[in-house]
């Protein structure tokens, strides 16, 4: 009798153990978001709420990203003492082309009291980590590239204007000269209020190097359905439950303090840069504002392993006695 009771207790204990093991396994599994994905993103002044292009200032940005899971390393001690789960860590590689043009693009010699012509081609390595329990995101970016004619910004804008029937921009021969671009960017985000679908996030982005130096602080008010902002970068873009669609709407006001911007001020290394030579043909007589306000409004849709987002961005003026600027963005993601 005693032996039978012990056998039954052991049997029941094993059943409970396996039920608990399966439950923990289900809890620890990743969401339905894919491990690998690519993203094609386009910023353009012509993509805005009024459907009216504004060439001055930041006029175009094209970006191609690849993101995948972070590889496991066992030989480094600091990898064993981790503050973030590797399950929610993402590595990414990006190629980005940026472009700034003046308001008056018809003159062959740009006006000194207008934005400069400037183009940059950069590569980026991104590491993004999330903590879904503490509701924290941490992202680092190493950036390297080149400013000037080798960015092919002239060729890109001339082609786009020809494609849509806009007048040709004529002042690219006076674009900011070639220079080396290197930067390190760090972003920290923390949820401070809300739960599940409606959340309030605060964040800060610091950046330093030869591209730009400064600090941005911002707040995100986000409504999300079947998405999770703090379950890795893929969780922000793809549905948690892949059988249902995902949706997000967010508003992000920010204040940016930018002490230096190579695409407006010129590079740091080239002696012919406007930063070193006030008589440079690509220089400007304008006084740049180092404190700016910005507002981003985003709509995001996702289904299974595809996502599409539209963002409208409003910038306060880069220069004194200038007006603000509007740029729109379209981003398409595909995962596997």
N, C-alpha and C positions, 0 to 999 in steps of 0.2 A: 504493500500500500504506500509506504513511504517512498519507495523507488519510483512508483508510478507518478506520485505527486511531483517528485523532483524532475522527472522526465517532462511532465506537462509544463512545469514552470520554465524549464530550459527551452522547450519548444516555443512557448509563448514569448519568452524573452528574445529568442532569435527572430521571431516574426516581427516583434516591435522594433528590433534593431534594424532589420532590413527596410521596414516602413520608414523609419527615421532617416536612414541612409539615402533612400530614394527621394525623400522630401528635401533633405539638404542639398542633394544633387540638383534638384529642380530649382531650388532657390539660388544656387551658385551659378547656374547656367547663364550665358549671355542672352541678351534680348535678341529679337529677330533681325536686328540690324546686321548688314554684311560686314565681314572682316576687312575686305579690300574695296576701295571705290575710287573713281576718278571724278573730278569736277572741272567743268569749263565755265568760267565766269567772265562777264563782259560789263565793264563800267563805260558809260557814254553819256555825254551831255544831251544827246538827242533822245535818250530814254528818260523822259520825265513826265510829270503829271500834265503839263501843258503841251507836250509833244512839240516843243520848240527848242532847237539847239542853242547852246550858249558856249561858244568856243573858248572864251577867256578862262584862264586858270586851268585846273585839272579837267581835261576834256575827254580822256580815254585811258582805260586800263584793261588789258587782256591778261587772263591768268589761267594756267592749266596746272592742276594738282593731281598727284597720286598719293593716296593714304593707305597704309596697311598696319597690321598689328606689330607691336614692338617685339623684336627678337629677344629671346631669353639668353642671358649671359650669366655664367656661373663662376667665372674666375675673378670677379671684382667684388670686393667686400661691400662697397656701398650699394651694390645691387641686392644684397641679402637683407639690408636694413632699409626697407622701402616704406615710404609714407603713403604711397598710392598703389592700388592693386594693378598688376600688369594686365589684367583682363580689360581694364578701361584705359589702357595706354595706346597711343597711336603715333606712328612715325609718318612723316610726309615729305615729299619733294615737289617743288613748284618752279615753274618758269613764268615770269611776269614781265610785261612791257607796260611802261607808264609814259604818259604824254601830257605836256602842258603847252598851251599856245596862247597868243594874245587875242584880244577882242577883235582887233582889226587885222585880218589875215591877208588882205589884198595887197598892201604895200610890199615891195621887194626889200626895203630897208625898214625893219620894225621901228615903231615909235618908242622912244626912251621912256615914255610915260605909260607904257602898257606892259602886260605880262611878257616874259621872255618865251622864246621857243626852246623847249627842253624835252629830251627823251631819255629814258633809262631802260636797260634790259638787265634783269636780275634773276638769280637763282636763289631758292630758299630751302632750308632744311628745318622742318617743324617737328616738335615733340609736344604732344597734347596729352595731359593726364586728367582723370576725373576721380573724385571720391563721391559716390552716390549717397553715402551715409552722412558725411559732413557737408554735402552739397557744395563742393569746391571744384573749380577747374583751374589748372595751371598749364600755361603754354609758353614755350620758348621757341625763338626763331633765330637761326643764323643766316645772314643775308650777304651775298656777294654779287657784284655786277659791274656794269660800266655805264657811264653817262656820256652822251654825245652822239656823233654820227653812227657809231657802231651799234647803237640800239635799234637802228632801222625805223625809228619813229617817223622820220620824214616820208619814207616809202609807204609806210602803213597809212598815214593820214592822206597822202596824195591819192592812193588807191581807193580809200573809203569815200573820199569826196567825189572822185570820178564815178564810183559805183552808184552813189545816190544822187548824182547830178548837182552837187554843191560847188561853188567857186573854188578854184585851186588855192591852197595856202601858199603864199609866195616867199615867205621870209625865212624858210628853213636853213638857208645858207648862213644865217646869223644865229643859229642855235647855240646853246651853251656848249663850250668845248669839252673834249674828252677828259674823263677823270675816273678814278677808281672809287667804287662804292663798296663799303663794308659796314655792316650794322649788326647789333644784337638787340632783340626785342623780347620783353618779358611781360606776360599778361596774367593777372590773378583775378578770379571771379568767385563770389560767395553769395549764396542765396540768403537773404535776410528776412524774407516774409513770404507768405503764401504756401500753398500746398497743392500737389498734383497738377491740376490744369492751369491755375493762375499763380504765377510766381513773380517775386521782385528780387532782382539780382543787382549787386553793386560790383564794380570792377575798376581796375587800374591797369594801364598799359605804359610801361616805360621803354624808351628806345634811345640808343646811343650809338654813335659811329659817324661815318662820313656821308651817310644818306640823310639822316635827320637825328636831332637830339631834342628830347623833351619828355613830357608826361601828359597822359590823357586819363581823366577820371570820368566815369559814366555810370548810368543806371539803366537797367533793362526791365521793362514791364512786358511780360510774355504770357500769352495764353497759348497752351499747347494741348493737343488731343492725340493720344497714341504716339507721343514723342517724349523723350526724356532728356532734358538739357544737361543733366549731370551723370549720364551713363556712357561717357566717351563721346568723341566727335561724331561718330556714326549715329549715336543715339539722338543727336540734335537734328539729323537729316533724314533718317529712315524710320519707318514704323517699328514700335516695340512689338506689336502683334502684326506679322506680315500679311495676315489674312484680311486686315482692315486698313483703310487709308489713314494717313496722318496729316495733321494740319497745325499750323502755328501762325500767330500774329503777334508782332512785337513792336515796341517803340523804344528807341535808345537815344536819349539826349546825352550829350557829352560836352565837356570843356577841355580844350587842348591847349597846352602851353608848349609851343614849338620854338626853341631857341635858334635852331638852324635847320634849313631845308635845302639840300643840294639842287633840287629842281627849280628852286626860286632864287637862291643865293649864289649858285655856282659851286663847283667842287673845291675840295681843300688842297689837292696835290698839284694841280696844273697852275703854273705861274701866270698863265693868260686868263685864268678864271676871273669873272667879275668880282669875286670875293677878294682877290689880290690886286686887280688892275681896274681902277675906276674908269679908265678910258677904253676898256674892252668893247668891241663892236656888239657883243651880245649882252652888254650890261643894261641896267635899268636905273632910272632916277626915282623910282617909287620907294616909299617907306613901308616896309612890311610890318604887319601887325603880328605880334608873337603870341597873342592870346585870342583864341577863336572859339566859337560855339558851333555845334553840329547837331543835327537831328536825323536819325535813320528810322524809316517806317518800313517794315518787312511783312510780306505775305509768303507763306511757305506751304507747298503741297507735296505729299509723298505717297507712293503706292508701291508696295513690295520693295524692289531694289532700285527704284527710280525716284528722283525728287526734282522739283522745280521751284525756284523762289524769285520773287520780284522785290526789289528794294528801291525806295526813293530817298535820296540823301540831299539834305539842305546844309550848305556851308555858309558861315559868315565870311565877309571879305578877307582876302589875304593881304590886301594893301589898303592903306588909308585913302579916303575919298573914292573908294570903289564900292560896288554893290555886291550882294551875296551871290551865291552860285548854286545851281541845282544839277545833280547827276543821278542817273538811274542805273540800276544793275539787274541783270538777268543771270541766274546761275542754274546749271543743269548738272545733276549728279547721277552716276550709274554705278551700282555695286555688284559684287559677286562673292 
